[in-house]
């Protein structure tokens, strides 16, 4: 692939990027009529699930539906009733149909990883890719089967694909053992031969003219990764609805426990936009759906092969791209529908004997390579148990970072992701962290289960963190993960911490072992025999106000 222009070897900051984008605008333009890649007509049919409307199943299939959702996390009974090429609503902003894109766009390998996916759902994914992609841009569709054991995903799938010329660009490769999503994607990149690789989950429907908008920024700079807007498809009824409004401009960020988040563009970014529907820069992406130049992806090392199953790879790739001279752009005119499943599959057989939570294992590998020491401490403050996880050898990843002459994380935070701090400020140090055990009964404080906000309570101590891992920081905030403990009607409740807030009203007296809430001037008390939590006047002689704050290390 030849680019019409190349960016400098290393861009300095977001300001330079926007200056370059102004220059790039000269090769793309809005026209009065339909854009050069827009379909002249879009067929809308009547039928089950057509126009993206919800579909329902006859009551006689209720047992099959229950089994399907339990097996796939998706109502495959309804999916089987819906045409593979059903019509769906065009959820793009009205500008999108008027963009004139470069005539020369790179051919693309679409990579789809699946494991025990519902057959009609999987087929609808790659069927819509063929149906809604210009033929000369679609080089191939690579299906990576991550060791499925459902029979119709073997011979029946192959018979449908290889027995129909409509699917002549579809290729199936099967892992010889469970590898997980990350390593399966690596396998897909190594099998692909297109100039660009585009990734889709196995339960998607691409929307009208989805691919040319993704490819255009890559033509301008081969070090650009592009991300489509994701619409929602209901796992039960298959109703197709936009997640974002036609005028929404979200971008990917993160909080310090490495949970993926989104926020709107800054005032500066909005001022640098000529048209609503232009692509724009984003610090991170969600991970599942994106396009990138294949050779550039390989140069970046694809993903760290030491990452397990899935989780954290989106951050690894985001940090790697930005710190090593590339960029990430979200593309409002590319829309892809995605089913958010009711359940996720088990990966118990491919954990490489890691006893710690896989997401925490992956996050630690990512931050140990790409964060500076100061930022690592913010992560460990937010997730203190992760400090004790052994993530193995990182020397090859650190060497890759050095060989690519990558910038440090401080540069990334100052120039690319500085507005993360408006929602998620640097966390103060923890004064205490661990389990909180009542001395009177030996039970532990637990966030319990249910919708937020909700009451917290006490349960048997399990020494594994999770719902019983609490942190009290130097600013008085008592929290569990990204949720904070507050008082509602004289009882402690848990809810998401207030955006941009890192302080609270809690104090723990290590000598008296009492939790004092400064706004009420009262202490946390276990009510017996109900085991309810209330607040009463502080009394250091009251055994039901005595709480031990004990650190944990469940992996020793």
N, C-alpha and C positions, 0 to 999 in steps of 0.2 A: 504494500500500500504506500502510495506517495502522498504526502501532505502538501497542501497549497502553501502553507506557512509553517514554520517551526517556532516554538517559543524559545526564549533564552534557556541556556542549560539549567539554570536554577532560578526560579521565581522568588522574589523576596517576601511579599506579603499580599494580602487580599486586595490592596489598592492597585498593585501592579496587575493582578489578574483582571480586575474590572477594566483597566485601561486596555488590556489585550482583547477583552471581549468586545469593547467598542470597535476595535479594528476588525474583529471577526464578523461583525454584523454586515460588513460590505458584501459578503458572499451569500447571505441568506436574506430573504425579504418577504414581507407580506404583500399579497396580490389581491386584486379585487375579486377575481373568480376563485375557483378551487385551486389549491396548491398542486404541484406537479406529481405528488405521490398519492393524492386523495382519490379514493374510488369515486367514479362518476355517480353510481347509484348504490344504495345500501338496502338490501332486501329485508323487509320486516314481514315475518310470517305469523300465522296464528297456530297455536298448538301448546302443548304442555311446556311450561317454562319459557315460552317465547317472549321476546322483548325484555328478558330478565325478570319476568314476573314470578312470584312464588308458585311452586308446584306442590301438590299434596298427594298422598297415597290413600288408596281405599283402606278402610278399617280392617279388611281381611288380611292385610299385609303387616299388621301391627307387630307381630312377633318377629317377622323377618327384618323389620326396620330396627327393632331393638337390638337384634343380633348384628346387623350391619353397623350401627353406630358403635356398638361395643368392639367390633373387629377393626373398623377403619377410622372411627371418629367422624364418619360422614354417612349420611343417609344414601347409600348406594342404590336402594330400591327406587327412590325418586330419580336419582341420576340416570338409571337405566330407562326411565320413561321419557327423558329429554333428548332431543336430537343433538348429535355431536357438534353440529354447526348452527345451533340455535342463534337467534338474533338477540343482541343485548343492547342496552341504551348507550349512546355515545355520551360519555360523561365528561368530555373535554370542554374547556373553555371555547367559546365560539370562534376566537381568533385562530384556533389550531388548524382548522380546515383551509386556511388561506396562506399557510407558510409554503414558500418555494424553497426546497432544499437542494443542495448540490446534486448534480446529475450523477456524478461518480461517487458512489458510496461503497464501502467495503462489504464483501460477502461475509456471511455470518454463520457460525455453528451455534445452534441452540442446544444447550446441555440441560437435561432433566434427570435428576436422581430420584429413584423410587425404591420403596421397600414395602411390600404387601399393600400396595395402593389398590383401591377399587378400580376394576378394569375400565369401566366406562368413564370414570373421572380422569384417569390417566390418558385414555384415548382422546377425550375432549380437549385436554391440554395441548397435545401435539397436533390434533386435527385443526384447532383454531389457529395455531401458528401457521400451518400450511394455507389455511383458508384466508387469513388476513395479512399475509406477508408477500410483498412483491417477489415473484419467483426468482428473479436474478439475484436478489439479495440473500435468499435462503440457501446457503451452501449445503447444509445437512442438519439433521436433528439427531443428537446423540442421547440415547437412553442408557443410563447406568443403573442396572438392577443390583441393589445392595443386598443380594442373597435372599430374595423373596422365597417363601415356602408355600405360597398360595398357588394352587395348580393352574388356574386360568391365566396366570401371569407368565406361564411358560409356553407350552405348545400353542394354546389358543391365541395368546398375544402375537406370537410369531406368525401364525397362520393368517391373522388379520392384516398384519403389516406386510409380510412378504407375498401375500396373495392378492394384493391390491396395488396397482401402479400409482394410485393417488399418494401412497406412502413410500415412494421409491427413494426419498431422501432420508428416511428414518433408519437408523442403525441401532442395534441393541448390543450392549456389552454387559456381561454378568460377572460381578465379583465372585471369587471363589470362596469367600467367607465374609461375614459382616465386617464392614469397614467404617460405617457411620457416614454422615453427610459430608464432613470436611474432606476426608480422604477419598470419598467417591467423587467429589467435585474435582479433586486433583487428578484422579484417573480420567475424568471426562476431558479435562484440558489437554492431557497428554494424548488422548485418542483423537481429538478434534484437529481439523486441517483448515478451517476457515480463518480469514484475516482477523475477525472479531469473534469472541465467544460471548454469548448472552445466556444468562442463567435464569431458569424458571423453576419454581416448585412444581411438584407433580400434580397439583390440584389447582390449576389456573385456567383462565380463559383470557387470551389477549384481546384487546379492543381494536377498533378501527385504526389503521395506519400507525401501529404502535412502534415499528422498528426504525424507520427513517429518522425520526426525531432523536432517537438514542444514538444513532450512528454519526450524525452531523458533528457534534462536538469532538468526537474521536478523530474525524477527518482533519479537523483544525489542529488538533494536538493529540498525538498517539498516546500521550501519558494521561489522558483524561478517562476516568471511569464515569459512566452515566447510569442514572437510577430512574426508573419509571415511577409514576404515581400509582399507588395500589388501591384498587377498589375492593369492596367486600362482597363475598358470595356466602350466603347462609348455608351452614353445613347440613341443615335439615330440609329446607324448602328450596334451596338454590336461588333464592332471590338475589338479584344483582343490584347493589346499591353503592354509590360513592362513599368512601370514607371521608374524603375531603370535599368541601364545596368547590364550585367552579372558580372561585376567586381566592381560595386558600393557597398560601405559599409556605408550607412547613419545611423545616430542615432538621436533620438528625444531629442530636447532641448526646450527652451522657451525664449521669450523676456518678459520684465517686465510688459507689459500689459496683460500677460498670453496668448499671441497668440502662438500656437504650431508651432515650427520650426524644421528644420533638418539640420545637418551638417555632414561632414565626420569624420572618426576616427582620433584621434591624432597620432602623430608619435610614441609615447610610446605604444599606443594600437596596432598599426600596427606591431611594433617590437615583440609583445608578441603573435603573431598569427603564428601557424605552417602551417595552410592551409587556403586558402581564405574562404572556405565555412563553417568554424566553426561558431557556435553562438558567440555573443559578447555582452558586457554589454552596456546598454543605460540608461541615466538619466530619460527619459520619454518615453511615447508611445502615438500614436494618439488617441487610445481609443476604436475603434470599434471592432478590431479583435485581440484576444489573448487567451491564455490558462493558467489555474492556478489550482492548487490543490483545490478541493472544500472545504474541511474542513479548510484548511489554509485561504481561502477567507472568510469563515464564521467567523473564529477567528479574522480576520482583521475588522470585521463589515460590510463586503461586501462594499457597498457604503454608504456614509452619506445619510440617508433617507430624510434629509432636503434639499438636492439638488433637483432642479426642472427640469423636462423635459429632457434636455441634455445640455452638455457644462460644462467643468471644472472637470468632473468626472475622466477624464484621468489623470489630474494633482493630484487630491486627491489620487487616487490609487497609482500613481507613487511615490509621496512623502511618503505616508504611508508605502509602501513596503520597500523602501530604508531606511527610518529613523527608521523603526521598525525591522530591521534585515534581510530583504529579498533582492532580487535582480531582475532585469529585463534583459532579454536577447533577442536580435533580432536574428532571425534564417534565414539565407540566403537560406537554402534548403527547406524552407516551403513557397510556393507561393500561393496566393489567389487573383483571379480577383475580382474587385469591380467596380460597376457602380457609377460614380459620376453624380448624377441626375441634371437635368436642373433647378429644383426648390425644395424647401423644404415644408413640410406640415405645416399648421397652428396649433399652440398649444394654441390659444387664450382662449380655454375653460378650461385649466388646469394650470393656472398661480398662483393659490392660492391667487388671488387678489393682487399680487405684481405688482406695477406700474412701477418699475425700469426695465431696460433690464435684462432678465433672465440670460444671460451669466455673466453680471457684478454681479448680486446677487450671483450666484454660485461661481464665482471667489473669492468674498469676504468671503464667508463661508470657502472656502478652505484655503485662506491665513491667516485668523484669527486663524485657528487651527494649521496650519503646519509651518507658517513663524515665525521667531523671529521678535522682534519689528523693528530692523534695516531694515529688508527686507520688512516688511509691508509698510514702508515709501517709498521704491522704487516703490512698486505697486501703492500707492496712489499718488505719483508724476506723474506716467504715466497715471493714471486714477483718477483724482482728484474728479470727481463727485461721485465715488463709496464710498468715505468716508462717505457720507450722507445716504447710504442705510441701512435700518434696516434689518438684516438677521436673527433675532430671536434668540432663545436659542441655544447656542453651548456647553452647559455644558456636555452633554453626549459624544460628540466628544472629548472634552478636557480630560474627564475622561478615555475614551478609549486609548488615546495617553499615558496617565500616566500609565494605567494598563499594556500596552504593553511595557513599559520601553523604549520608543522611543527616539532617539537622536534628537538634535535640527537641525534647518535648516542651521546654520553655518557649522556644520559637513557635511551636505549634499553638500553644495556649495564647501567646501574645498576638499572633498574627492571623490565626485561622479560627480559633475557638474561644476567643476572649469573652464573648457574650454567654458562654456556658455559666459563667460566674454570676450572672444576674439571677439565675434560677437555682444554681447549686454552688454556693460559695465554698471556699476552702474550709473543710471541716476542722473545728478546734480539736485539740488533743483529747483523748479519753482520760478522765480521772480514774474511772473504774470500768471494767467490762467483765462479762461472764454471766453465770447463772445467779439469780437472786432467790435465795432459799429462806423460807420462814423457819426461825429457830424453834417455834412452838410445835409444829407438826412435821417438819422435814420436807414439806412440799415446795415446789418451785413456781415462781411467777411464770405465767404462760400467756401468750397472746391469744390462745384458743383459735377456733376456726369460725369463719362467717364473713358477712359483708362488713365493710367499713362505713362509718365508725362503729365500733363494738366494744363491749366491756371486756376487760381482761380478767384473768382469774388465776387459780393455782392448780397444778397437776403434779403427778409423780415426776420426779427429776429423771431426765434421760441422758444427761451428760453429752448431748450431741449438738448443742447450740440450737440453730434454727429458731423455733418458736419460743425458746427459753434463753436466747442470747441477747442480753441488754447492754447498752452503753450509756454512761453518764459522762458528758464532756465538761470541759472547764467553763463553759457558758451556761451550764445548768439544763441542758437538753437531755432528756432520758428517752432513748429510742431503741427500736428493734429494726434492723435493716433501714428502709427508707420511711418507716412509720414511727410516730412519736406518741408518747403517753401524755394525755391531758386529762383534766378533771371535768366531768359532766355530771351534774346533779349529785355531787359528793361521791362519785365513784370514778375510778380510773378507766378511761377508754383509750383505745388506740385508733389512730387515723393517719393518713399520709401527712408527713411533716409539711408545714406550710412552706410554699415555694419561697426561696431566698432567705429562709430563717434557720439559724443554727443555734439559737439560744433558747432557754427555758427557765422554769421556776423551781427546778428540783435541786435539792442538796442532800448529800448522804453523809451522815456523821459516822466515821469509821470506828470511833470509840464506843458510842452508844448504839451503833448499828441501826439507826432509824432513817427512814426516808421522809424528809421534810419538804412540804410544798409551800413555797414562800408566799404565794398569793393568798392562800387560805389560812396560812399560819397553823397548819395541822399536819399530822403524820399519817403515813400509810398504815392501815390496820387490817388485820385478818379478823373477820367476824366469825365467831364460832357459835353453834356448830354448822352454820350454813356454808362456810368457806367463801363467803362473799368478801370483796375488798371495799373498804370504806375509808373515810378520813375522820380522825378524832383528834382531840387535844393531845399534844405530845406528852408522853409520860414514860420516862426511861425505865420505870418499874413494870410497865405493861409488857408481858411476854409476847403478845400478839402484834406488837410494833417492832419486834426485833427481826432484822433481815440480814443475812450474810451474803456478801457480794463476792463470789468465788470465780477466779479465772478457770478456763477450761482448756484442755488439749485432747480432744477425743481420738486423735490419730497416733497416740503413743501406746 
